[in-house]
């Protein structure tokens, strides 16, 4: 009930993102049901049915990734002061976020089931003059348990992923965790720097009484002075309020530079391994064993190479984004390049991985467009739906991550505006960041796409 109330009271932008998650879940569920329909209508071809089901894993992964990005940007399940007092701690909010994701994906799965049954003619007769009856197995009864099992994959995997990623974590250093796990005297949590003996707890007049001072304490040098003298002394010793405020604003003006992500070498290694596997498959020249969507064909080695290439780009994305921000700040940067580079370095872990996935999907689509033969079989509606679903989910995930990054740096933007930075400077910095990322990831995408299509074109 709490999840439903939070969903109902969200803003229109949040509701739109949840609706997009439901639509993505509906598309993935429809593809899974189509694979089930092919398996029911072609019992003599189990390998073909298994291959169709395997190709549905890519839209499934894209949908789950998009649902996770939407759950991370949901303001209704964000920890806020005072919520723990009413029982809404980090663990409870994580459960609410997972439940909200499950409800959105379940709504999409129900829409997919209704649309699938409508196309089969189980509800109101065959639409479109029975054009969809061939690949939906309209003349064969649909096994309802198998259909419900497939439709439950998206809500179950998406909610489990959200719960695993958004679970409460202890971000303190390892030394602080070890210090917190140790218990002091009399059950005190943690240890203090100064160790006290047992007698100090019960020594007479060891604690400060109300309105007085402890025994043995040094006398207060301010006692006996007039209030005017104490006020004058505090005015002379304390820093001016305006100077302190300016110092605080200068500290908040730019995001703190973070260390580079650790995954760049691993991502480059996996990317090189994927390209090497594809080159090996090209040299072997084995026969086609695994048809690709749209009438294309490729060996299992080529498919493994494509998968490794996509994983390598996703892993190397944060490191490449951090490197792009560092390059923007090289050779005596001005205020504009310094701001753009610092923001890219701070947001590398947040937008780098979605950007790498978009790069991988774009290179795959470019390679498939290069391999497509107009004289061969046409691209079917299910292949088109799968490509549109994967492309839309990856782009929507990147845009959602950009919105999350914008909300995360709202304090920095407010501090810059208070310091007098013009709004045109902030927009110019955003355009400079987008141009720098395009200049780095654009040629990389084209190179990877050409190398990925090379084994099947030669």
N, C-alpha and C positions, 0 to 999 in steps of 0.2 A: 504493500500500500504506500509506503514511503517513496519507493521508486516511481510509482504512478503519479504521486503528488508532485514530485520534483520534475517529472517529465511534463506535466500539465502546466506548471508555473514557469517554464523556461521561456527565454526570449525567442522571437521569430527566427533569428539566425541559427540558434541552437536547434530549434525544431526542424529547420530546413536541412541541417546536417544529419539529423537523425532520420529524416525522410529519405535522404540520399543513401544512407546505410540500408534502409529497408528496401529500396529499389535495387541496390547492388546485391543484397541477399536474395531478392526475387529472381534476378537474372541468373545467379549461380544455381539456385534451386531448380530453375527451369532447365538448365543444361544438364543437371544431374538426373532429372526426370526423363529427359530425352535419351540419355545414355541407358537408363533403365528400360525405356520403351524399345530401344534397339535390341537390348539383350533378350527381352521377352519375345519379340517378333522374329529374332534370328537365333534360335537355340543351337543351331549347327555351327555358329561362328563365335565361340566364347572368347577367342583372342581379340577379335574385333571389338566386342563389347567391353572387354577389359581395357583396350587401348582408348576407346572413347571415354571411359571413366577416368583413365589416367590423365587425359587432356583437360579434364575438369578441375584438376588440382591447381592449375595456374590461376583461373578465375577465383577459386576458393581462397588461395593465398592472398590475392589482391584484395578481395572483399574483407578478409580478416584484418589485413594491415590497415585498410581504410577505417574499419570499425574501431580499431585501437587508437588511431589518430583522432577520431571524433571523441572517444572517451577521454583522452588526455586533455582535450580542450573544453570539456564540459564544465561550465562554471558552477553548476548545481552540486556537483560532487567534489568540489575543491575544498580542502581543509581551511576553515576560518576560525577566528577566536570565538570561544564560547560554545562551539558545537560539541566539544568533548564533555562539557558539563551536563548535557542532556542525552548523553549516550551515543553521540555521533562522532566517534573517534576515527582515526585513519583506517582501521580495519573495517569498521561499519561503512564508511564512505566508499571503500574499495568494493565491498559487497553490493552496495547500491549501484555503483557504476557498472559492475558486471551484470547485475539484474537488468539495468536499463538497456545495455547492449543486447542481452538475450531477448528482451521484449521487442526491440526494433528488428532484430534478425528473424524472430518468429513471425512477426507481421509480414515481412517480406517472403518467408517460406509459405505462408498461407496464401498470399497473392499468387505465388508461382504455382501452387497446387490448383487453385481455382482457374487460372489461365490455361494450365495444361489440360485439365478436365474439359474446359470449354472447347479447346482446339480438337480434342479427341471426340467431341460430340456426346460426352456423358451427361451434359447438363441440358443443352438446348438444341442438340443436333449438330451435324458437321458444318462449321462455317467455311467460308472461302471455297465453296463447292468441293470440299474434301481434299484440298491441295496439301494439307498438313497431315493427312491420314497415313502416309507412307512411313515417315520417320517417327511417328508417335504411337504406332501399333494400335490403331483405332479398332481393329477387328479382334483384338486379344484382350481378355480381362486383365486389368492392372492389379498386381499384388499390392494391396494396401500396406501391409507391414514393411515391405521393402521400400515403398515410396516414403513412408513416414520416417524410416531410418535414415534415408538419404537427405530428407528435408531437415532432419534434426542435426545434421553435421555442422551446418553453418552457425546456428545459435550456440551449440555446445562448444565448438572450437573457438568461436569469437569471445564468448563469455569467459572461458578458461584462460585464454590469452590475456584478456584485460585484467582478470584477477591476478595472474602471475606477474604481469609487468607493473601493475599499479599497487602491488602489495607494499605495506609499510616497511621501510628500510631504515637502518641506523647508519647515517652518513658520517658519523664521527670517525676520527682516525682510530687505528688499531690500539694505540696506547691509551686513548681515552676510553675505549670499550673495555680493555683489561682493567683499568682503574675503576670503572663503574661496576664491573662484575665482582670486585672485591668488597668485602664488608668490613667495616670498622668496629669499634667497640660498641657494645650494647645494641647491636643490630643496625648501626648507622650505615646507610647505603653509600659506598665509596669511602675513600680515605682522605684525610686532610694532610696538608704538608707538615704541620707541626703536631707531633705526637704528644699526647697528654697522659700523665700517670693516672692510676686509679683514684688516688687521694684528691686530685684536683676537682673531681666531680662533686665531692661532699665536703670540701674545705669550707670553713666558716667564712662568710662574706666574700666568696670567690666570684659570685655573679653580681652584676650591677643591680642594685635595688631601684625601684621606681622613683625617679626624681633625684637620685644621688649618683655617686660614682663608686667603683669597686675599690676594695682595700688595696693599698699599695700602688694605686694608679697615680700617674703624674698629675699635678694640679693643672687646671685649665688656665693658661696665661690670659685669656680674655675675661676671666671672672673679675669683677670689681670695676670694670670699665663701663663708661656710659654707653648707651645704645648708639649715640652719634659717633663716638670714636670707633666702635666696632664696625659700623656701616661704612665709615670712611676708609678703614683699613681693607675691608672686603672689596671696595670699589677699586682701590689701587692694585690689589693683587690679582683679582679676577680678570680674564681677557674680555675685551669688548664683545658685546653680543653680535654686532654687525660683522666683526672679523671672524667670529666663530661660525656664523651662518654662511659667510662666503667660503670659508674653508670646507664646510660640509657640502655645499653645492659643488665646489670644484672636485671633491672626492667622488661625488655621484655623477659627474657630467659624462664620463666615458665608462663603458663596461670594463671590468677587470679582465685583462688578457689571461686566457687559460692555456694550459699546456696542450700540445698537439695530441689528437686521438691516437691510440695505440694500434689501430687496425690498418693503417696505410700500407705497411710492408706486407702484411698478410693478404690484403686485398689485391695488391699488385701480383703477389705470388699465385693466388688462385686464378686471377685473370690470365696470367701467362700460362698456367697449366691448362685452362680451358682452350686457349688458342692453340697450344701445342697438341692437345687431343684432337682438335678439328683438323690440324695439318696432318697428323698421323692418319686420320681417317681418309683424308684426300689421297695420301700416298698409297694406302692399302688398296683403295678402289674396290671395296667390297660391294656386294649387291645390296639393293635397297631392302630393308627389313622392317622399317617402321614408317608408314606413311604419315606425313605431316598434314595439318589442316589445309583445306583449299586445294587438294590435289597435288601438293608437293610431296617429295619423298626424301628420305634421309636414313642413314645407318644409325644404330644405337650409339656409336662413338660420336657422331655429330650431335646427337641430342644431349649426351653427357657433356660435350664441350660447350654447347650453348648454355646449359644449366650452370656449369662452373664459371662461365663468363659473366652471367647475370649475378651470381653470388659474389664474384670478385668486385664487380662495379658497386654493388650495394655495400660491401665491407669497406671499400676504399673511398666511398663518397664523403664521409666526415673528414678524413685526412686531406682529401683534395680541396674541400671547402676551407679548411683551416689554412692550407697552403696558399690558397687564393687570397685570403684575407691578409696573410703575411706579405705576399707580393705587393698588395696595394699600399702597404706602409713603407716600402723600401724607397731608397734614394731621396731622403729629405722630404717626407710627406707634409702637405699642408693640413689644414683643419678638416677639409672635406675628405681627403683620402685617409686620414688618420681615423676619422669617425667611421667611415665605411669599412675599413680593414678591421678595426676593433670589433664592430658588430658581427662581421663574418666569422671572426675567430671565436666570439662568444656563442654564436649560434651554429657552429659547425656540427656539433653532436645532434642538434635538433633537426636541421634541414638537410644535412649531408646525406643521410641514408635514403630518405625519399627521393632526393635528387639523383642519387646513384641508381635507384630502381627505375626512375623515369628514363634515365640514360640507357639502361639495359633494355627496357621495353621498346624504346624508340629505335635502338639498333636492331632489335629482333624484327620489328615491323619493316624497317628499311631492307633488311636482308630478305624477308619473305616477298616484298614487292619486287626486289631484284630477281628473285628466283621464279616469280610467277610467269607462266607461259600462257599467253592469251589463247593459243590453239588447244590447250589442254582442258581439263574439266573446270567448270566454273566454281567460284567460291560459294559455298552453300550458305543458307541463312544462319545455321548454327555457328559456323566459323566466323561469320560477320558479327554475330552477337557476342561470341567469346572475345574477339579482338576489341570490339567497342567497350566491353565490360572491363577488360584488363586495362586498356588505355585510360578510360574514364576514372577508374579507381585509383590508378597511380597518380594521375594529374590532380585529382581531388585530394589525395593524401598529401601531396606536396603543397597545395594551397592551404590545407588545414594546418600543416606544420608551420607555414609562413604566418598564419593568423596566431598560432600559439606563440611563435617567436615575437610577434608584435606586442602581444599582451605581456610577455615576459620582460620586455624592455620598456614598458610604459613609464617606470620610475626614471629611467635614463632620459627618455624623451621629455618628461615633465621638468626634470632638472635643467636640461638644455634650454627649454623655453623660458624658465625662470631666470636663467643667466642672460637671456636676450638673444639667443640664437634664432635667426629667421626661419620661418617654415619652409621657404624655398631651399634652404640648406639641407633640411631633413629629407625633402623630396629628391634633391640632387644626390644625396648619399644613397638613398634607396635605388635610384636609377643606376648609379655607379656600381652598386653591389650586383644588381641584375645583369648589367653589361659584363662585369668581370666573370661572373659564373657562366654566362653564355659563351664568352670567349674561351673559357677553359673546357667546359663540358661539351660544347658543340663539335669542335674538331675531334675530341676523344670519341664521341658517339659515332661520327662518320668513319673513323679509322677502325673501331671495333666492328661496325656493321660490315665494312668491306672485308675484313679478315674473317668474319663469321660466315659470310656468303661465299667466300673463296672456295671452300671444299666442294660445294655443290655446283659451282659454275664452271669449274675447270675440268 
